[in-house]
Each structure stands twice: as C-alpha cells, then as structure tokens.
Amino acid sequence: MQRKTFLTQTGILLTGLPLAGLSNPPFAETMNTEVLSKLKEKMETNPVTDENYWNVVRGMFNYSKDFINLENGYFSPQPFSTELFHQAKEHEINNKTSWFMRREQRDMIEQTRKNLSEFLGCDPEELVITRNTTEGLNTVISGFPWQKGDEVIIGNQDYGSMVSAFKQQEKRAGIVIKIAQIPLLPKSDDDLINAYFSLVTSKTKVIHLTHMVNLSGQLLPAKKIIDAAHAKGIEVIVDAAHSVAHIDFKLDELGADYLAASLHKWLCCPLGVGFLTMKIQHIPKIWPLMAEDEFGDDNIRKFEHQGTKPPQTVMAINEAIKFHNAIGSTLKQERLQYLKSYWVAKVQNLDKVTINTPLASERSGAIANISVKGYTPQQLADKLLKDFKIFTVAIDHPYIKGVRVTPHLYTSIADLDKFVEAIKSISNS
Ligand SMILES: Cc1ncc(COP(=O)(O)O)c(C=O)c1O
C-alpha cells in the first residue's frame, strides 16, 4: 500500500510544518513524529511485521536511493524531523550569534541534559554531553588516577580507539593490560563472564566492556559482569556505542561506573554528539581531558569544557529523542532484531555461508556478520557493491572475518530480499 493511501485510510491528516527554504521539501508527514504515535495507536496487527507502518517510517528518513545501504553501523541517517530541526536551529543561531552563546546556550545545555537523562534513565548530575564515544571513554581512560602495576581487563574484540587509549596508559602510567578471549558464539553467559573473571587478580582495578561488539553485533551480558565486578571491588567502564537507543535498557539498571556512547549512531542524531555518564562518587578522582576551572572537581560539568562547539547539534538530541519515543524503545529493538533474523534465516543453511553472530534475542540486535567460503571479507563486500549495489563493510579482524550487515528502521523487506538473492548467487558461484 502506498504511504499516502495508508495515512489517509488510517485517518491521519497531514499537518503543515514550515517548508520555506527547502529546495526539495519532503511530504509534510515525513517531518511529523506525531504521525508515528497516532499510527501505532491504530495498528491492530503485530507492529513489528506491519510493513505498511514501516513503509511510513522509511519515508521519514533521508536515505540514499542509489544503493542499498546495509552499513548503518558507522552512523545512522537522521529522520527528516531531526535533520530539519537541526538546520533550523543552525539558522537561528547564525542570526543570534554571540547573543545565543552568551545568554541562551547554558540553559539549553541544562535542559538537554535533563531530557537526555530521562531518556537514558540516569541522574542528570552524572551525565555529560560529549562529541562521541571516543571522547567519553578517553576522558575516563586517560583521566583515571592509575598507579604503576594496576591491572585492567579489556576484551579481544574491543574497539581499536579504546585499546589504543589503554596502551597509552601502559606506556605512560605503567598499567598492565590483560585481554579476555570473548567466544564468537558463546554457549552461555558463564562462557563470557569466565572470559573476564579468569583474569582477575588482587591488582585488577578496572574491566573495560563493549556492550555490543561492533565487529559481530554480539551483545555481552553487561549487567551480570558489572555486578560480579562490583562484588570484587572492580570498577567497570562500558563502551555502549552500539547498544544505546538500539537495545531497550536503562542505564541505572545496568549500573556501570562509567559508560559512553555516540548519539549519531542508533539515536539518529546529527554527526558529532554523544555522552558520558559516571557514578557521582567517581567524579572527583577523574581528571578532565581539557582543564577546567569553573565548576569544581566534583561537578560532572568539568568534563564538558571542550571550547566552542555547535549548539544546534546538542539541541537536536531533543528532537531525536522525540522521534525515537514515537516508535518506542521496545518496538525499535524488536523490529531491528526482526530485520536481522529475516535475512539470516534465509541464508544461514546455505553451503559456504557462516554467520559469525550469536542469534538469540539476548545476544544480538540488528547487526550480524556473514562470511562466504572462498571470499575474503573485502572481496565479499566488493562483490556485493559492484554486482548488486549493496553496501556493507568488510571486517578483517584477527578474531572475526566476514562482512558486517546492519539494516536500520528504514530498511525494507524488499531490500533484504535482494541481499538474500545476492548471497545465494555468490555462494552458488
Ligand atoms: C564499539 C564502538 N566503540 C566506539 C566507537 C567509536 O565511536 P565514535 O567514533 O563515534 O567515537 C565505535 C564506532 O563505530 C564502536 O563501534
């Protein structure tokens, strides 16, 4: 069914938003997150598989029509509502200039901190808005008061920038890095918990944990690992770049000592915005990356001193939250998991195909990694792009080799069918 027909039949009227200045304005409904909430109320079928609903959602995103994008792990496109809000705020600030920066910026940041903390489920006094995950986690890793000989446990599939940050502290402060071997396809949570805890000694100060591994999409049992670490007096730093606004969880329930994420990934914010949370008792001991004098050692705002930065990007967080909430965290997670399961089920039993991602709903979300015998990861990614116009990313890591496939809310079933046909054709050749 066409999007417009669907909207009309469900009784949802187009609401006018200012279109002035847009050279190629999308339909008005593509900018209205309220439409989504109203549609959800009217749906009688299971919303996870209601393609009429997702077709409307698809129309709300600015995605390329030139190729099928199954590489949404780097960052997400913004829905039009967020993109246009961001542009309008940039326009407004360009008009107000220093007036905004001197008289309105601080209140706006505080309001956004409050709103984001409600969304994440954490205390606003433990939340700082950063530019991305790398900045948030480097703040903690570089600012931690390490003593020579302190031990940290990281994972063998942690993100490269965080491994580099720990290696810098190895050289600078004399810490000792131990590496947990994370199984690709764990049989149980205990497999994963033991990977970390078999390395614990009396000198272990910190465990660094990637909540969702970017290489494979594997979700680690973070809460169990955090609780077990706390029982031994060990602090836990969580890289939540891929889990926030993808997996439905609240930060205060997870209980990490430090956690950072990028909001341009699954919250669909404009590029260059993220956050760091830190338990209030740890704030005084962590040095900020950039020296700060205004707020005092025990104030989370000491980590927000990054010089002049674009306020419109911070403001857009509020609009992105609106869009996310119009769909809802549970439905978003379930749809993303459904998209992964849809294509995986159709190819996983083919000769030559291996899926390098655990598939249970508690072990992964939208992301899965596939390899085809006879192809290096780069050869497979290149063939998908050249012969089928499907964009993915090659993962050639010592522990995982394959192509990472990441659908998004705007991904259609027809696009996934094309991907399935491509894999069948490649694996048959
Ligand atoms: C697991 C993980 N951590 C951290 C990052 C870094 O994110 P950013 O470049 O936004 O700081 C990424 C980026 O893909 C990631 O996948």
The ligand as an SDF file (V2000), in Angstrom:
LIG
                    3D

 16 16  0  0  0  0  0  0  0  0999 V2000
   32.0670   -0.3440   19.8130 C   0  0  0  0  0  0  0  0  0  0  0  0
   32.4480    1.0380   19.3830 C   0  0  0  0  0  0  0  0  0  0  0  0
   33.0060    1.8690   20.2500 N   0  0  0  0  0  0  0  0  0  0  0  0
   33.3530    3.1180   19.9280 C   0  0  0  0  0  0  0  0  0  0  0  0
   33.1720    3.6060   18.6720 C   0  0  0  0  0  0  0  0  0  0  0  0
   33.6070    4.9860   18.3400 C   0  0  0  0  0  0  0  0  0  0  0  0
   32.5370    5.8230   18.0660 O   0  0  0  0  0  0  0  0  0  0  0  0
   32.8440    7.3470   17.6950 P   0  0  0  0  0  0  0  0  0  0  0  0
   33.7400    7.3380   16.5060 O   0  0  0  0  0  0  0  0  0  0  0  0
   31.5100    7.9310   17.4090 O   0  0  0  0  0  0  0  0  0  0  0  0
   33.5200    7.9420   18.8710 O   0  0  0  0  0  0  0  0  0  0  0  0
   32.5940    2.7810   17.7030 C   0  0  0  0  0  0  0  0  0  0  0  0
   32.3790    3.2710   16.3360 C   0  0  0  0  0  0  0  0  0  0  0  0
   31.9290    2.6000   15.4570 O   0  0  0  0  0  0  0  0  0  0  0  0
   32.2270    1.4700   18.0710 C   0  0  0  0  0  0  0  0  0  0  0  0
   31.6760    0.6250   17.1830 O   0  0  0  0  0  0  0  0  0  0  0  0
  1  2  1  0
  2  3  1  0
  2 15  2  0
  3  4  2  0
  4  5  1  0
  5  6  1  0
  5 12  2  0
  6  7  1  0
  7  8  1  0
  8  9  2  0
  8 10  1  0
  8 11  1  0
 12 13  1  0
 12 15  1  0
 13 14  2  0
 15 16  1  0
M  END
$$$$
